[in-house]
Amino acid sequence: MNKPTIERLYAVTEATWPARKRWQEGCWTIRDGGGAGSRVSSATLLDGVVHEEDIGVAEAAMRDIGQVPLFMVREGEAVLDGLLANQGYAIKDPVRFYIVELTGDPPAPVTYDCWPPLEVQKEIWKAGGIGAARLDVMARGVEPKTTLLARKQGRAAGNCYVGVDRDIAMAHAIEVPVGLRRQGAGRALVQGAMRWAMQQGASWLSLIVTEANSGAHQLYASLGMSVVGHYHYRIKAE
């Protein structure tokens, strides 16, 4: 089976981790993230054609809703990247898309799945900087969706959120408490996401991770996941 295109994965991201509101402004898609982070608060180019004067249109739209201007620069958007750099926008959080085909028997159950998330999961996320605004994103995500909870030594050891858009599942908000990292909880969560996604009829599991997270890259590669694309943000200090 051919791997999904990077354009398809952008669409899966929108479906499983949606902004509070999004609309078209000139040649841009503008997103109101409600304080839930870069992915749901960035402007993206609609058709790949952009001119210097177009940057101001997006800036004004984002400032009107109280957001610092932030642009997602995707593959093939070198002109946009150059225009933003010339206007003083710095690169922020380069990321990789990972994906794996779901084949054979699902992994043995190593996590618990539930929706809506439990209070203990909310506490883990809150400690990792994933607060109420991101929980709201999960609530807006398409069905089917779930959260996964890993346990180690009789205690909650990490959780994540997973949503499915047609044949592709995407895992988000993977969080393991600092004192419990490198003990297998992250692996259990990804394997749990694979199992749950297969049960929903998905053919692929995908996720997004920052370039700086070297430990996560090692983990995902060891689970048979491969990199299928990149993007980064550009932001200007206000």
Kinemage of the C-alpha trace (Angstrom):
@kinemage 1
@onewidth
@group {chain A} dominant
@subgroup {mainchain}
@vectorlist {calphas} color= white
{ca met a 1} P 0.000 0.000 0.000
{ca asn a 2} L 1.327 3.431 -0.958
{ca lys a 3} L 2.108 5.767 1.903
{ca pro a 4} L -0.270 8.690 2.345
{ca thr a 5} L 0.941 11.950 0.841
{ca ile a 6} L 2.101 14.798 3.011
{ca glu a 7} L -0.974 16.767 1.864
{ca arg a 8} L -3.198 13.991 3.203
{ca leu a 9} L -1.399 14.098 6.551
{ca tyr a 10} L -1.940 17.847 6.799
{ca ala a 11} L -5.668 17.129 6.400
{ca val a 12} L -5.554 14.424 9.075
{ca thr a 13} L -3.889 16.877 11.437
{ca glu a 14} L -6.687 19.403 10.866
{ca ala a 15} L -9.369 16.758 11.450
{ca thr a 16} L -7.900 15.169 14.567
{ca trp a 17} L -6.451 18.333 16.162
{ca pro a 18} L -8.756 21.150 15.002
{ca ala a 19} L -8.611 24.856 15.676
{ca arg a 20} L -11.453 26.559 17.530
{ca lys a 21} L -12.237 28.412 14.313
{ca arg a 22} L -10.644 28.787 10.894
{ca trp a 23} L -11.485 30.886 7.860
{ca gln a 24} L -10.047 32.239 4.618
{ca glu a 25} L -8.486 35.691 4.530
{ca gly a 26} L -7.026 36.559 1.119
{ca cys a 27} L -4.620 33.772 0.173
{ca trp a 28} L -4.496 32.423 3.746
{ca thr a 29} L -6.229 30.028 6.085
{ca ile a 30} L -6.364 31.778 9.467
{ca arg a 31} L -6.842 29.770 12.670
{ca asp a 32} L -8.092 30.815 16.069
{ca gly a 33} L -6.360 28.385 18.415
{ca gly a 34} L -7.902 29.529 21.662
{ca gly a 35} L -4.499 29.423 23.343
{ca ala a 36} L -3.913 25.764 22.433
{ca gly a 37} L -0.501 26.118 20.789
{ca ser a 38} L 1.116 26.658 17.414
{ca arg a 39} L -0.538 23.896 15.416
{ca val a 40} L -4.033 25.351 15.788
{ca ser a 41} L -2.986 29.024 15.818
{ca ser a 42} L -0.864 29.332 12.672
{ca ala a 43} L -1.732 30.759 9.275
{ca thr a 44} L -1.159 28.609 6.203
{ca leu a 45} L -0.971 29.489 2.537
{ca leu a 46} L -3.937 28.331 0.452
{ca asp a 47} L -2.464 27.794 -3.008
{ca gly a 48} L 1.306 28.249 -2.807
{ca val a 49} L 1.315 31.661 -4.522
{ca val a 50} L 2.316 34.515 -2.217
{ca his a 51} L 3.656 38.056 -2.501
{ca glu a 52} L 5.289 40.275 0.091
{ca glu a 53} L 2.178 42.408 0.572
{ca asp a 54} L 0.139 39.297 1.405
{ca ile a 55} L 2.056 38.824 4.668
{ca gly a 56} L 0.427 41.917 6.147
{ca val a 57} L -3.070 40.559 5.445
{ca ala a 58} L -2.422 37.486 7.586
{ca glu a 59} L -0.658 39.523 10.280
{ca ala a 60} L -3.643 41.837 10.627
{ca ala a 61} L -6.104 38.950 10.813
{ca met a 62} L -4.133 37.224 13.563
{ca arg a 63} L -3.636 40.412 15.578
{ca asp a 64} L -7.383 41.132 15.324
{ca ile a 65} L -8.069 37.970 17.369
{ca gly a 66} L -5.270 38.659 19.848
{ca gln a 67} L -2.728 36.207 18.437
{ca val a 68} L 0.929 36.860 17.721
{ca pro a 69} L 1.451 36.410 13.952
{ca leu a 70} L 2.609 32.840 13.343
{ca phe a 71} L 2.986 31.039 10.026
{ca met a 72} L 3.281 27.334 9.273
{ca val a 73} L 5.729 26.767 6.412
{ca arg a 74} L 5.160 23.442 4.681
{ca glu a 75} L 7.161 21.517 2.124
{ca gly a 76} L 7.395 23.280 -1.224
{ca glu a 77} L 6.819 26.738 0.264
{ca ala a 78} L 10.340 28.104 -0.133
{ca val a 79} L 9.097 31.465 -1.466
{ca leu a 80} L 6.961 32.008 1.621
{ca asp a 81} L 9.833 30.929 3.841
{ca gly a 82} L 12.134 33.477 2.211
{ca leu a 83} L 9.629 36.318 2.435
{ca leu a 84} L 9.072 35.681 6.135
{ca ala a 85} L 12.796 35.466 6.816
{ca asn a 86} L 13.312 38.803 5.049
{ca gln a 87} L 10.691 40.362 7.337
{ca gly a 88} L 12.432 39.175 10.469
{ca tyr a 89} L 10.472 35.997 11.161
{ca ala a 90} L 12.562 33.362 12.934
{ca ile a 91} L 12.159 29.597 12.592
{ca lys a 92} L 10.223 27.987 15.439
{ca asp a 93} L 9.797 24.277 16.210
{ca pro a 94} L 10.769 22.343 13.071
{ca val a 95} L 8.902 19.032 13.157
{ca arg a 96} L 8.755 15.645 11.447
{ca phe a 97} L 5.766 13.584 10.380
{ca tyr a 98} L 6.108 9.901 11.241
{ca ile a 99} L 3.903 7.121 9.906
{ca val a 100} L 3.627 3.340 10.062
{ca glu a 101} L 1.386 0.930 8.191
{ca leu a 102} L -0.818 -1.165 10.459
{ca thr a 103} L -0.554 -4.785 9.379
{ca gly a 104} L -0.790 -8.230 10.953
{ca asp a 105} L -2.115 -8.876 14.426
{ca pro a 106} L -2.476 -5.816 16.671
{ca pro a 107} L 0.060 -5.532 19.506
{ca ala a 108} L -0.906 -7.077 22.827
{ca pro a 109} L -2.882 -4.685 25.049
{ca val a 110} L -0.504 -2.644 27.205
{ca thr a 111} L -2.634 0.454 27.779
{ca tyr a 112} L -6.184 1.351 28.764
{ca asp a 113} L -8.334 3.401 26.387
{ca cys a 114} L -11.141 5.694 27.484
{ca trp a 115} L -13.124 8.717 26.416
{ca pro a 116} L -13.482 11.292 27.882
{ca pro a 117} L -10.112 11.451 29.650
{ca leu a 118} L -9.855 10.580 33.318
{ca glu a 119} L -8.868 13.086 35.972
{ca val a 120} L -5.501 11.355 36.448
{ca gln a 121} L -4.796 11.843 32.742
{ca lys a 122} L -5.674 15.520 32.961
{ca glu a 123} L -3.238 15.850 35.850
{ca ile a 124} L -0.427 14.226 33.838
{ca trp a 125} L -1.103 16.517 30.895
{ca lys a 126} L -1.333 19.604 33.077
{ca ala a 127} L 2.043 18.835 34.648
{ca gly a 128} L 3.496 18.586 31.132
{ca gly a 129} L 2.041 21.907 29.999
{ca ile a 130} L -0.993 20.431 28.222
{ca gly a 131} L -3.846 22.338 29.812
{ca ala a 132} L -7.532 23.028 29.353
{ca ala a 133} L -7.170 24.670 25.920
{ca arg a 134} L -5.634 21.514 24.464
{ca leu a 135} L -8.283 19.355 26.140
{ca asp a 136} L -10.791 21.514 24.280
{ca val a 137} L -8.995 20.645 21.026
{ca met a 138} L -9.388 16.943 21.819
{ca ala a 139} L -13.096 17.466 22.496
{ca arg a 140} L -13.464 19.097 19.050
{ca gly a 141} L -11.623 16.296 17.221
{ca val a 142} L -13.397 13.956 14.837
{ca glu a 143} L -14.749 10.555 15.873
{ca pro a 144} L -13.602 7.911 16.471
{ca lys a 145} L -11.191 9.124 19.125
{ca thr a 146} L -9.863 8.041 22.487
{ca thr a 147} L -7.220 8.615 25.119
{ca leu a 148} L -4.730 5.978 26.211
{ca leu a 149} L -3.338 5.517 29.702
{ca ala a 150} L -0.132 3.587 30.439
{ca arg a 151} L 0.580 2.177 33.887
{ca lys a 152} L 3.869 1.187 35.473
{ca gln a 153} L 4.309 -0.322 38.919
{ca gly a 154} L 0.656 0.208 39.723
{ca arg a 155} L 0.558 3.918 38.907
{ca ala a 156} L -0.385 6.090 35.955
{ca ala a 157} L 2.736 6.479 33.822
{ca gly a 158} L 1.662 8.465 30.776
{ca asn a 159} L -1.094 9.104 28.285
{ca cys a 160} L -1.911 10.277 24.796
{ca tyr a 161} L -4.851 11.197 22.584
{ca val a 162} L -5.655 9.459 19.281
{ca gly a 163} L -8.141 10.364 16.553
{ca val a 164} L -8.985 8.711 13.234
{ca asp a 165} L -9.724 10.427 9.931
{ca arg a 166} L -10.907 7.726 7.503
{ca asp a 167} L -7.973 5.301 7.122
{ca ile a 168} L -5.356 7.255 9.099
{ca ala a 169} L -5.078 7.577 12.883
{ca met a 170} L -2.953 10.308 14.429
{ca ala a 171} L -1.585 10.341 17.976
{ca his a 172} L -1.230 13.644 19.806
{ca ala a 173} L -0.234 14.916 23.258
{ca ile a 174} L 1.985 11.961 24.171
{ca glu a 175} L 3.090 12.776 27.703
{ca val a 176} L 5.105 10.737 30.222
{ca pro a 177} L 5.960 12.278 33.629
{ca val a 178} L 9.635 13.193 33.917
{ca gly a 179} L 10.407 10.685 36.655
{ca leu a 180} L 8.899 7.810 34.654
{ca arg a 181} L 10.562 8.373 31.289
{ca arg a 182} L 12.767 5.771 29.597
{ca gln a 183} L 10.892 2.981 31.354
{ca gly a 184} L 8.721 1.841 28.450
{ca ala a 185} L 5.636 4.009 28.911
{ca gly a 186} L 6.147 5.899 25.637
{ca arg a 187} L 6.553 2.638 23.726
{ca ala a 188} L 3.424 1.247 25.400
{ca leu a 189} L 1.415 4.317 24.401
{ca val a 190} L 2.429 4.132 20.731
{ca gln a 191} L 1.777 0.390 20.626
{ca gly a 192} L -1.577 1.000 22.304
{ca ala a 193} L -2.382 3.623 19.672
{ca met a 194} L -1.529 1.098 16.948
{ca arg a 195} L -3.802 -1.509 18.476
{ca trp a 196} L -6.708 0.860 19.004
{ca ala a 197} L -6.342 2.333 15.480
{ca met a 198} L -6.451 -1.146 13.919
{ca gln a 199} L -9.609 -1.891 15.885
{ca gln a 200} L -11.175 1.207 14.308
{ca gly a 201} L -10.269 -0.015 10.818
{ca ala a 202} L -7.374 2.405 10.244
{ca ser a 203} L -4.538 1.347 7.940
{ca trp a 204} L -1.936 3.827 9.207
{ca leu a 205} L -0.820 5.484 12.437
{ca ser a 206} L 0.890 8.862 12.218
{ca leu a 207} L 2.236 11.442 14.635
{ca ile a 208} L 4.219 14.673 14.702
{ca val a 209} L 7.336 15.312 16.776
{ca thr a 210} L 9.774 18.209 17.031
{ca glu a 211} L 13.219 17.834 15.470
{ca ala a 212} L 14.807 18.509 18.872
{ca asn a 213} L 13.209 15.465 20.538
{ca ser a 214} L 15.987 12.952 19.797
{ca gly a 215} L 14.671 10.364 22.264
{ca ala a 216} L 11.305 10.272 20.524
{ca his a 217} L 12.955 9.843 17.113
{ca gln a 218} L 14.812 6.790 18.376
{ca leu a 219} L 11.623 5.329 19.849
{ca tyr a 220} L 9.515 5.809 16.741
{ca ala a 221} L 12.178 4.398 14.460
{ca ser a 222} L 12.454 1.312 16.693
{ca leu a 223} L 8.689 0.806 16.283
{ca gly a 224} L 8.985 0.725 12.490
{ca met a 225} L 7.795 4.278 11.890
{ca ser a 226} L 9.362 6.311 9.092
{ca val a 227} L 9.615 10.025 8.354
{ca val a 228} L 7.375 11.172 5.514
{ca gly a 229} L 7.559 14.940 5.754
{ca his a 230} L 8.559 18.083 7.605
{ca tyr a 231} L 7.321 21.571 8.338
{ca his a 232} L 8.249 24.467 10.605
{ca tyr a 233} L 6.801 27.703 11.914
{ca arg a 234} L 7.984 31.267 11.491
{ca ile a 235} L 7.321 33.830 14.217
{ca lys a 236} L 8.374 37.434 14.778
{ca ala a 237} L 9.055 38.735 18.259
{ca glu a 238} L 6.391 41.266 19.166
